[in-house]
Amino acid sequence: MSTPQDDLAFAIHVHTIDKVLTPRAFAPHDNGQRSTEVVWADGRPLPGVVIGLERVPVQPEGLRWQLRARAPEPIKAARFTLDLPAMRMLAPEEINLPDGEWRQWDFPKIWRIALAVFQGADGRCFHVSTHEHPWRLKRLRALRTGDRMRLEIVQDASLRERALSFESSWWDAGWTTSADALLDAHSSFLERVYGLKRWEERDDVPDWLRRVCLVVNLHGMDWRGRVHLDFDALRAACERLATMIEPARVLLYVVAWDGRYMRHYPDYEISPELGGAAGFGRFIDAARRLGFRVMPHFNAMSVDLQHPWYVQHLSHYVLRNADGTPVHCRKIDWDGDGLGDSTRAYLALEPPGWRELLVERIARIVDRFGVDAVFLDETCNVFYNDPVYDQAAGVQRLVADLRQRWPHLLVAGEEWNEMLLSATPLVQAWERTGDGRLPLGYRRSPLMTRWAARYIRTCGYLGMVSPTGSTGVHEWPDGRFVPETDLELLHIPTLSLTRGALDHDEAVRAVIEHAQRYRERFLA
């Protein structure tokens, strides 16, 4: 039932572990309203349920609200449904919503900051946002029907705190002439609660990164054991690239240097098939002598299910989803037989049992070879309503451990969200694929791109195609290489090198020329 005010009226549903509860009527109570009757199913009253709502008008055309509820059984979520004019979404993606098709954005994987912006036909912006700390999972869902739009906000209870009572965060919605003030307000919130600093002020950004205009993805051995570039080939690639671009402007990201990609985590032993420790050392020495910076790949979250350390120790730290099921990566068809291969478990980083072990494996490479940076895969890719562990807090602890041990080491990650913007100043972006595909089916938001550049820089995704069309060691199918042409402060141009890619001289030079334009525009 809609709440009893006409401005920004919305329907309320409270989800318990067994029922969907709807308040049928409200009466004034303290500073807000309290339900006088709550029903479920086909309108059957349910005694023992209290739903309270506090609403605060925000001038000139906005509203703040918070819900509190108590029920005879545990409450898992609250849902708010607004009936609005159909509008174009500007964030978290920029899209005209398709007619008659539900679309959903999950926080924090796709809905990276808890602010959504739409633009109406009159040019005004409508927004929905919340400033919530500690964070909880939530979803935004929209269904356009003709010239109307149904917008749903769903906020989950954290399993670590799920109980008979539930309190939502304060939510804001309303109309404004510009999104700038909304973004500034969210910036102030994040800077306050996470210690987030602007790019120019960050002390975890080494000086050399501020001069980088090109990231080069260098692919080693894929899951099946096929070699793209061994260490001699990596050294030769460095020598070739040094004739085309100033090496001090380039960061070399090396993936699958430890043998078959994703197969033996957390060993991180240098692959003998690629040239062994001696060959890896020669590559690093050559790259550093020429002036390149080097960043090897590690995975922050996952280990091989068959690894002895997992069987004997690490299985105790497996993340679980909302129904208590251990989270394993089963969906990727690595061997091409049409079935997903159950190869990896996702682990919690909050307790030291996994985090300290991972730091020591990283130390074997950093201390021995003096690399400039490390890349942590899946930092923003693994978010579940775990009953024990907070994944964002775990990543923050891991990065803090690495920074304490090596203060000048760059720590990069995969993707970003509002909790982890302060952790990794350089991230790979899923939407940067080199062939125009839409990862996970979502489009870029220029509004979010401009805002994120206040704090971080992105580079091309591990799975972006090389000039040959190959996605290298990644599981994505090959595609058609399309050179990047748009210049954005947020995004550092990226070149992917797989087997034979440097033979495509015209394509390689097109990427390097794009990097030079980025340098001239943003780094001069």
MIGU-64019 format. One line per 8 residues: number of its first residue (from 1); their letters; for each residue x, y, z of C-alpha. Coordinates in nm, 2 decimals, decimal comma. Layout:
N
NUM	A	X:Y:Z; ... .
// end
This chain:
524
1	MSTPQDDL	0,00:0,00:0,00; 0,12:0,35:-0,07; 0,23:0,57:0,22; -0,02:0,84:0,30; 0,16:1,14:0,14; 0,12:1,24:-0,22; 0,47:1,36:-0,29; 0,70:1,07:-0,39 .
9	AFAIHVHT	0,45:0,81:-0,26; 0,59:0,46:-0,25; 0,48:0,11:-0,16; 0,65:-0,08:0,12; 0,71:-0,46:0,15; 0,90:-0,63:0,43; 1,05:-0,97:0,34; 1,09:-1,22:0,62 .
17	IDKVLTPR	1,25:-1,56:0,57; 0,90:-1,70:0,49; 0,66:-1,42:0,40; 0,62:-1,09:0,22; 0,45:-0,84:0,45; 0,27:-0,53:0,34; 0,14:-0,25:0,57; -0,22:-0,18:0,49 .
25	AFAPHDNG	-0,26:0,13:0,70; -0,05:0,38:0,91; -0,12:0,60:1,20; 0,09:0,89:1,34; 0,35:0,78:1,59; 0,63:0,98:1,75; 0,82:1,15:1,46; 0,67:0,93:1,19 .
33	QRSTEVVW	0,41:0,67:1,13; 0,35:0,32:1,25; 0,15:0,05:1,08; -0,19:-0,03:1,23; -0,25:-0,34:1,01; 0,00:-0,56:0,82; -0,11:-0,83:0,58; 0,06:-1,11:0,38 .
41	ADGRPLPG	-0,03:-1,34:0,09; -0,38:-1,27:-0,03; -0,45:-1,00:0,24; -0,45:-1,22:0,55; -0,37:-1,01:0,86; -0,06:-1,11:1,05; -0,05:-1,01:1,41; 0,27:-0,93:1,59 .
49	VVIGLERV	0,43:-0,72:1,31; 0,51:-0,35:1,35; 0,64:-0,14:1,06; 0,75:0,22:1,14; 0,83:0,48:0,88; 0,99:0,82:0,93; 0,96:1,06:0,64; 1,14:1,40:0,62 .
57	PVQPEGLR	1,06:1,64:0,32; 1,37:1,78:0,16; 1,33:2,11:-0,03; 1,25:2,18:-0,29; 1,13:1,84:-0,43; 1,28:1,56:-0,23; 1,22:1,32:0,05; 1,42:1,13:0,31 .
65	WQLRARAP	1,29:0,82:0,48; 1,39:0,53:0,71; 1,20:0,21:0,79; 1,20:0,01:1,11; 1,02:-0,32:1,14; 0,98:-0,61:1,38; 0,82:-0,94:1,30; 0,77:-1,28:1,46 .
73	EPIKAARF	1,03:-1,43:1,23; 1,37:-1,30:1,10; 1,35:-1,02:0,85; 1,58:-1,05:0,54; 1,50:-0,74:0,34; 1,29:-0,43:0,29; 1,16:-0,32:-0,05; 1,04:0,03:-0,16 .
81	TLDLPAMR	0,85:0,07:-0,49; 0,80:0,40:-0,66; 0,58:0,48:-0,96; 0,75:0,74:-1,17; 0,76:0,88:-1,53; 0,98:0,68:-1,76; 1,32:0,83:-1,77; 1,67:0,77:-1,91 .
89	MLAPEEIN	1,91:0,63:-1,66; 2,24:0,82:-1,63; 2,40:0,61:-1,35; 2,49:0,34:-1,26; 2,47:0,29:-1,64; 2,35:0,52:-1,92; 2,06:0,36:-2,09; 1,71:0,41:-2,22 .
97	LPDGEWRQ	1,52:0,14:-2,04; 1,36:-0,12:-2,27; 0,99:-0,14:-2,25; 0,84:-0,43:-2,06; 1,17:-0,57:-1,94; 1,30:-0,58:-1,58; 1,65:-0,45:-1,54; 1,85:-0,49:-1,21 .
105	WDFPKIWR	2,16:-0,34:-1,07; 2,32:-0,51:-0,77; 2,53:-0,32:-0,51; 2,82:-0,32:-0,50; 2,91:-0,52:-0,81; 2,72:-0,33:-1,08; 2,57:-0,05:-0,87; 2,92:0,07:-0,76 .
113	IALAVFQG	2,81:0,36:-0,54; 2,47:0,38:-0,38; 2,35:0,67:-0,60; 2,13:0,63:-0,90; 2,05:0,91:-1,14; 1,78:0,94:-1,40; 1,70:1,22:-1,64; 1,35:1,32:-1,74 .
121	ADGRCFHV	1,22:1,46:-2,07; 1,24:1,81:-1,92; 1,61:1,77:-1,85; 1,57:1,75:-1,47; 1,74:1,47:-1,28; 1,57:1,23:-1,04; 1,79:1,05:-0,79; 1,78:0,77:-0,53 .
129	STHEHPWR	2,07:0,74:-0,29; 2,18:0,63:0,06; 2,49:0,70:0,27; 2,53:0,37:0,45; 2,82:0,26:0,67; 2,88:-0,02:0,74; 2,76:-0,14:0,39; 2,49:-0,39:0,32 .
137	LKRLRALR	2,39:-0,56:-0,01; 2,11:-0,39:-0,20; 1,95:-0,38:-0,54; 1,79:-0,14:-0,78; 1,53:-0,28:-1,01; 1,33:-0,10:-1,28; 1,05:-0,19:-1,52; 0,94:0,06:-1,78 .
145	TGDRMRLE	0,58:0,03:-1,91; 0,51:0,28:-2,18; 0,56:0,63:-2,03; 0,57:0,50:-1,67; 0,85:0,34:-1,47; 0,83:0,11:-1,17; 1,15:0,16:-0,96; 1,22:-0,08:-0,67 .
153	IVQDASLR	1,49:-0,04:-0,40; 1,56:-0,36:-0,21; 1,79:-0,35:0,10; 1,91:-0,67:0,26; 1,97:-0,74:0,62; 2,33:-0,84:0,68; 2,33:-1,21:0,77; 2,58:-1,11:1,05 .
161	ERALSFES	2,29:-0,91:1,21; 1,97:-1,07:1,07; 1,71:-1,08:1,35; 1,34:-1,02:1,42; 1,40:-0,65:1,39; 1,52:-0,45:1,09; 1,63:-0,09:1,03; 1,69:0,04:0,69 .
169	SWWDAGWT	1,94:0,31:0,62; 1,82:0,66:0,55; 1,72:0,69:0,18; 1,69:1,00:-0,03; 1,49:1,05:-0,35; 1,38:1,36:-0,54; 1,42:1,59:-0,83; 1,71:1,83:-0,90 .
177	TSADALLD	1,83:2,04:-1,19; 2,18:1,89:-1,19; 2,35:1,58:-1,06; 2,67:1,76:-0,95; 2,55:1,84:-0,60; 2,44:1,48:-0,56; 2,79:1,35:-0,66; 2,96:1,61:-0,43 .
185	AHSSFLER	2,75:1,49:-0,14; 2,84:1,13:-0,20; 3,20:1,23:-0,23; 3,19:1,40:0,11; 3,03:1,09:0,27; 3,30:0,85:0,13; 3,58:1,08:0,21; 3,46:1,10:0,57 .
193	VYGLKRWE	3,39:0,74:0,64; 3,66:0,57:0,43; 3,93:0,83:0,44; 3,91:0,85:0,06; 4,15:1,11:-0,09; 4,14:1,28:-0,43; 4,38:1,13:-0,69; 4,62:1,43:-0,66 .
201	ERDDVPDW	4,64:1,38:-0,28; 4,66:1,00:-0,25; 4,98:0,87:-0,08; 4,94:0,52:-0,23; 5,00:0,65:-0,58; 5,37:0,63:-0,66; 5,51:0,92:-0,86; 5,59:0,70:-1,16 .
209	LRRVCLVV	5,22:0,60:-1,20; 5,12:0,96:-1,24; 5,33:0,96:-1,56; 5,20:0,64:-1,71; 4,99:0,67:-2,03; 4,99:0,30:-2,14; 4,93:-0,03:-1,96; 5,04:-0,34:-2,15 .
217	NLHGMDWR	4,87:-0,68:-2,06; 5,12:-0,96:-2,12; 4,97:-1,31:-2,13; 5,17:-1,62:-2,03; 5,01:-1,97:-2,01; 4,63:-2,03:-2,03; 4,43:-2,28:-1,82; 4,48:-2,56:-2,07 .
225	GRVHLDFD	4,85:-2,51:-2,08; 4,88:-2,32:-2,41; 5,16:-2,07:-2,41; 5,11:-1,72:-2,54; 5,44:-1,55:-2,44; 5,72:-1,71:-2,25; 5,98:-1,51:-2,06; 6,21:-1,48:-2,36 .
233	ALRAACER	5,91:-1,35:-2,56; 5,83:-1,10:-2,29; 6,18:-0,97:-2,29; 6,17:-0,94:-2,67; 5,83:-0,75:-2,64; 5,99:-0,50:-2,40; 6,27:-0,43:-2,64; 6,03:-0,38:-2,93 .
241	LATMIEPA	5,80:-0,16:-2,73; 6,09:0,06:-2,61; 6,14:0,16:-2,97; 5,78:0,28:-3,00; 5,71:0,46:-2,67; 5,91:0,60:-2,38; 5,93:0,30:-2,13; 5,89:0,53:-1,82 .
249	RVLLYVVA	5,54:0,59:-1,95; 5,44:0,22:-1,95; 5,32:-0,03:-1,69; 5,36:-0,39:-1,78; 5,10:-0,62:-1,63; 5,21:-0,98:-1,64; 4,94:-1,25:-1,60; 4,98:-1,63:-1,59 .
257	WDGRYMRH	5,36:-1,61:-1,53; 5,31:-1,89:-1,27; 5,20:-2,15:-1,53; 4,85:-2,26:-1,62; 4,61:-1,97:-1,54; 4,39:-2,01:-1,24; 4,51:-2,37:-1,19; 4,75:-2,38:-0,89 .
265	YPDYEISP	4,66:-2,09:-0,66; 4,81:-2,01:-0,41; 5,14:-2,16:-0,51; 5,26:-1,86:-0,73; 5,56:-2,05:-0,84; 5,74:-1,92:-1,15; 5,66:-2,15:-1,44; 5,95:-2,37:-1,56 .
273	ELGGAAGF	5,77:-2,41:-1,89; 5,79:-2,03:-1,95; 6,15:-2,02:-1,86; 6,18:-2,06:-1,49; 6,31:-1,82:-1,23; 6,62:-1,74:-1,43; 6,41:-1,65:-1,74; 6,17:-1,45:-1,53 .
281	GRFIDAAR	6,46:-1,26:-1,37; 6,61:-1,18:-1,71; 6,28:-1,04:-1,82; 6,24:-0,83:-1,51; 6,60:-0,70:-1,54; 6,55:-0,61:-1,90; 6,22:-0,44:-1,84; 6,36:-0,24:-1,55 .
289	RLGFRVMP	6,68:-0,15:-1,73; 6,48:-0,01:-2,02; 6,27:0,19:-1,78; 5,94:0,00:-1,77; 5,75:-0,07:-1,45; 5,63:-0,43:-1,39; 5,31:-0,56:-1,21; 5,26:-0,94:-1,18 .
297	HFNAMSVD	4,92:-1,09:-1,13; 4,79:-1,25:-0,80; 4,44:-1,34:-0,69; 4,31:-1,19:-0,37; 4,01:-1,43:-0,32; 4,05:-1,77:-0,47; 4,25:-2,09:-0,43; 4,25:-2,43:-0,61 .
305	LQHPWYVQ	3,99:-2,67:-0,46; 4,24:-2,96:-0,49; 4,54:-2,77:-0,33; 4,66:-2,94:-0,01; 4,65:-2,61:0,17; 4,29:-2,58:0,09; 4,20:-2,93:0,19; 4,40:-2,91:0,52 .
313	HLSHYVLR	4,35:-2,55:0,62; 4,19:-2,29:0,39; 3,85:-2,47:0,35; 3,77:-2,32:0,70; 3,76:-1,97:0,54; 3,53:-2,03:0,24; 3,28:-1,75:0,18; 2,91:-1,85:0,19 .
321	NADGTPVH	2,61:-1,70:0,02; 2,28:-1,60:0,18; 2,15:-1,96:0,19; 2,47:-2,08:0,36; 2,61:-2,25:0,05; 3,00:-2,24:0,01; 3,10:-2,02:-0,28; 3,30:-2,20:-0,54 .
329	CRKIDWDG	3,37:-2,09:-0,90; 3,18:-2,36:-1,10; 3,05:-2,17:-1,40; 3,36:-2,12:-1,62; 3,41:-2,39:-1,90; 3,78:-2,39:-1,90; 3,83:-2,71:-2,11; 3,57:-2,64:-2,37 .
337	DGLGDSTR	3,34:-2,94:-2,31; 3,03:-2,73:-2,26; 3,02:-2,78:-1,88; 3,15:-2,55:-1,60; 3,46:-2,67:-1,42; 3,46:-2,65:-1,04; 3,81:-2,53:-0,99; 3,83:-2,26:-0,72 .
345	AYLALEPP	3,70:-2,17:-0,38; 3,65:-1,81:-0,27; 3,81:-1,73:0,07; 3,75:-1,46:0,33; 4,04:-1,22:0,39; 3,93:-1,08:0,72; 4,08:-1,36:0,94; 4,46:-1,40:0,91 .
353	GWRELLVE	4,45:-1,76:0,81; 4,44:-1,69:0,44; 4,55:-1,33:0,43; 4,89:-1,38:0,59; 4,96:-1,68:0,37; 4,89:-1,48:0,06; 5,11:-1,19:0,17; 5,40:-1,44:0,22 .
361	RIARIVDR	5,35:-1,58:-0,13; 5,35:-1,23:-0,28; 5,66:-1,15:-0,08; 5,86:-1,43:-0,26; 5,82:-1,23:-0,58; 5,83:-0,87:-0,45; 6,14:-0,93:-0,24; 6,33:-1,14:-0,49 .
369	FGVDAVFL	6,26:-0,95:-0,81; 6,18:-0,60:-0,69; 5,87:-0,55:-0,89; 5,70:-0,21:-0,88; 5,34:-0,32:-0,83; 5,11:-0,62:-0,77; 4,77:-0,68:-0,92; 4,50:-0,84:-0,70 .
377	DETCNVFY	4,24:-1,01:-0,90; 3,87:-1,03:-0,79; 3,89:-0,76:-0,52; 3,55:-0,62:-0,63; 3,41:-0,93:-0,79; 3,32:-1,15:-0,49; 3,04:-1,00:-0,27; 2,80:-1,23:-0,09 .
385	NDPVYDQA	2,58:-1,20:0,22; 2,83:-1,41:0,42; 2,71:-1,48:0,78; 3,06:-1,43:0,93; 3,30:-1,23:0,71; 3,29:-0,88:0,54; 3,46:-0,91:0,20; 3,53:-0,54:0,17 .
393	AGVQRLVA	3,69:-0,52:0,51; 3,90:-0,82:0,42; 4,04:-0,65:0,10; 4,11:-0,34:0,30; 4,31:-0,54:0,55; 4,51:-0,72:0,28; 4,60:-0,39:0,11; 4,69:-0,24:0,45 .
401	DLRQRWPH	4,92:-0,54:0,52; 5,09:-0,50:0,18; 5,13:-0,13:0,21; 5,28:-0,16:0,56; 5,54:-0,41:0,44; 5,62:-0,23:0,11; 5,51:0,14:0,15; 5,61:0,23:-0,21 .
409	LLVAGEEW	5,45:-0,07:-0,38; 5,15:0,00:-0,60; 4,86:-0,23:-0,52; 4,61:-0,25:-0,80; 4,28:-0,44:-0,81; 3,99:-0,55:-1,02; 3,71:-0,30:-1,06; 3,59:-0,05:-0,79 .
417	NEMLLSAT	3,30:0,03:-0,56; 3,25:0,29:-0,29; 3,40:0,08:-0,01; 3,72:0,00:-0,19; 3,79:0,32:-0,38; 4,04:0,41:-0,11; 4,21:0,07:-0,13; 4,33:0,04:-0,49 .
425	PLVQAWER	4,41:0,36:-0,69; 4,45:0,16:-1,02; 4,19:-0,09:-1,12; 4,10:-0,30:-1,43; 3,76:-0,21:-1,57; 3,53:-0,48:-1,70; 3,38:-0,24:-1,95; 3,72:-0,19:-2,13 .
433	TGDGRLPL	3,73:-0,50:-2,35; 3,89:-0,38:-2,67; 3,61:-0,52:-2,89; 3,30:-0,33:-2,78; 3,13:-0,62:-2,60; 2,92:-0,54:-2,29; 3,06:-0,74:-1,99; 2,77:-0,87:-1,78 .
441	GYRRSPLM	2,53:-0,69:-2,01; 2,57:-0,33:-1,87; 2,67:-0,01:-2,04; 2,91:0,25:-1,93; 2,80:0,56:-1,74; 2,99:0,87:-1,85; 2,85:1,04:-1,54; 3,02:0,78:-1,31 .
449	TRWAARYI	3,33:0,78:-1,53; 3,38:1,15:-1,47; 3,31:1,12:-1,10; 3,54:0,82:-1,04; 3,83:1,01:-1,20; 3,84:1,22:-0,88; 3,99:0,93:-0,70; 4,13:0,65:-0,92 .
457	RTCGYLGM	4,25:0,55:-1,27; 4,14:0,24:-1,46; 4,30:0,03:-1,73; 4,19:-0,23:-1,98; 4,05:-0,56:-1,85; 4,25:-0,88:-1,84; 4,01:-1,03:-2,09; 4,03:-0,74:-2,35 .
465	VSPTGSTG	4,12:-0,86:-2,69; 4,47:-0,82:-2,84; 4,53:-0,70:-3,20; 4,50:-1,07:-3,30; 4,15:-1,08:-3,16; 4,26:-1,32:-2,88; 4,15:-1,27:-2,52; 4,47:-1,45:-2,41 .
473	VHEWPDGR	4,45:-1,66:-2,09; 4,10:-1,53:-2,00; 3,79:-1,74:-2,04; 3,61:-1,50:-2,27; 3,57:-1,61:-2,63; 3,79:-1,43:-2,89; 3,66:-1,11:-3,04; 3,73:-0,84:-3,30 .
481	FVPETDLE	3,99:-0,59:-3,21; 3,86:-0,24:-3,20; 4,12:0,03:-3,11; 4,01:0,27:-2,83; 3,95:0,62:-2,96; 3,78:0,81:-2,67; 4,00:1,00:-2,43; 3,88:1,00:-2,06 .
489	LLHIPTLS	4,09:1,11:-1,77; 3,98:0,80:-1,57; 4,10:0,55:-1,82; 4,47:0,48:-1,91; 4,49:0,33:-2,26; 4,58:-0,04:-2,26; 4,74:-0,28:-2,51; 4,69:-0,65:-2,48 .
497	LTRGALDH	4,97:-0,87:-2,61; 4,91:-1,24:-2,69; 5,09:-1,48:-2,92; 5,16:-1,30:-3,25; 5,01:-0,96:-3,14; 5,32:-0,76:-3,21; 5,31:-0,88:-3,57; 5,00:-0,66:-3,62 .
505	DEAVRAVI	5,21:-0,35:-3,64; 4,94:-0,11:-3,75; 4,71:-0,20:-3,47; 4,98:-0,19:-3,20; 5,09:0,16:-3,33; 4,72:0,28:-3,32; 4,70:0,19:-2,94; 5,04:0,36:-2,88 .
513	EHAQRYRE	4,93:0,67:-3,06; 4,62:0,68:-2,85; 4,83:0,66:-2,54; 5,04:0,95:-2,66; 4,73:1,16:-2,71; 4,62:1,07:-2,35; 4,96:1,18:-2,23; 4,94:1,51:-2,42 .
521	RFLA	4,59:1,59:-2,29; 4,61:1,48:-1,93; 4,97:1,43:-1,82; 5,14:1,73:-1,98 .
// end
